[in-house]
Amino acid sequence: MPLRRIWTGLRQAVSGSAGPDIEPKQVCGRAVSLIDLLPTLAECCGLPNREAWQGRSLVPLFEQPDLEWNHPAITSYEGNNAAVQTERFRYIHYIDGSEELYDHEKDLNEWNNLAENPEYTAVKAKLKKYLPKEYTERLPGKKQKQMRKNEQRSKHAAAMR
């Protein structure tokens, strides 16, 4: 899958919420992430927030959808590839050091990469601060686990000969 489609898909996750204290049919265009769901559900259920949780409760946006929201959505893919999404910009940093920057007010389809444009140096620096400081090791998928099992069986069979 091309990386552009991956970041676009991550950007376009749509969510709906309903509850006794939530005004129906509200629309909020703030940049949020799926990682915000756990703190949001906890707050809605009256449970305490845990410091180890990442993300922010979206309850303030339920109460006031046009609230100023200075918390970008952070997404990562395949290790150290990460994107920072605000209402206006998306900054992407790849593991190989390459970068992309798009201004969604002028270029919603992300055809014009502004990462090398000196006029956007300050924007890029601001968004870069939100990148994860460290990444967790990618967990092996089903295919990798099966390959390891087969390797272990082969070694065991060879040792038995």
N, C-alpha and C positions, 0 to 999 in steps of 0.2 A: 504494500500500500504506500503510495507516495506520501512523504511527510506533510506536505501542504494539506492533504485531506485529513490526516490525523489531527493536526492542530485545529482545522476548521471544525471537525466533528466535536472536538473537546470544547470549542468555543460555543457551540450551538446546543448544548444540553439545555433542555427546557424543563421547567419544574412547575408544579402547581401545588398549592397549599389550601387547606380548608380547615376551619375550626370555629369554635364559638366566639372567639375574640378577633377573628380575621374578617375584615370587610370583603365581601364577595366581588368578583370581577375587577380586581385591581391588576394593573400591569406595572412591573418594575423593570427598568432597563439596566440596572446596575450589574457590574461584572462580579459574579460569584462563582463558587466552585462546588463540586459535589462533596468535597471534604468538609464543607460547611454544614452538611446535613446532620451529623452526629451532635454537635453542640446545639443546633437548632431544635432537634427533637428532644434533647435533654431538657432544654429550657422550657419547651412547651409542656413537658411532663412534670415540671417542677423539680427536676433532679439537678444536683450540683454539677457545675462544669469541672472537668478534670484538667489539670495543667498539661498533662501528657497529650491531650487531644490537640490536633491541629485544626485550623479553620476557626470561623467565627459564627456565632448565632445570627441567623437571619431575621430573628424576631423584630428587631428595630425596623427592618424594611417592610415587614408585614404591617406594622403599625403606621409607618410613614414611608410609602414607596418612593417618594421623591427626596428622601433624606440624603444629604451629602454623604458619600460612601468612599472613603479614601483607602480602601483595602482591595488591591488587585487580586485577581484569581491567578493562582500559580498551578501549572500543570507540568508533568514530566512524562517522558516516554523513553523506553529502552535505555535505562541508565542515566547518564548525565546530560541528556537533552532536555531542556526545560523552556517553558514559555511563561511570560508575565503578561496578563491581559487586563487593561483598564477599559473604561468606556470608550476611550478614543484610540489608544495604541495597543499593539501587540509586539512584544520584543521576544525573540527566540534566540537561545544560545545552544549551540550544538557541541557535542563532546569533542569534535575536532577543532573547536575554537571559532568556527564560522558563525555569523550572526545574521538575523533578519529583523527589520523594524518596519512596521506598517502603520499608517495613519488612517484609521477607519472612517474618519470624517471626509477624507478625500479619496480613499482607495479601499472600499469595502471588500473588493475581490482580491486584494493583496497582490497586485501586479507590479507595484513599484517598491522595491526594497530600498528603504532609506538608511540602512545601517551604515553605509559609507558616506552619507551626506553630512558634511560638517555642520550644517544648520540644525541637525538633530542630535548633536553630541551630548547636550545637557539632558535631553529626554532619555536617550539611551543610558546614560550614567544613572539617572534616577531610577529607571526600571530595573537596571542590573542589580541594584541593591537588594531587590526582593528575591533574587535567585537563591535557591537552597545553598547553605554553606557547606553541607555535606550530603551525600546521597547514600541510601542503603543499597546493599548488594542485591542485585536482581535475583529473585528466587527462581530455581529451575522449573521449567514447565513440564508437562506430562511426557513429552517426547524425550527431553534430557534425562528425566528420571528413568525411563525405560531403557535408554542407551546405557546408563550407569549400571542398571541391573544386569543387562546382557553382558557387559564387560566383566562384572563380578562373577557371573556364571562361567564365562569363558576361562577366567583365571582359575577358578575353582576346579573346573574340568581338567585344565592343563596340569594343575598340581596333583590331581588324582591319578594321572597317567604314569 
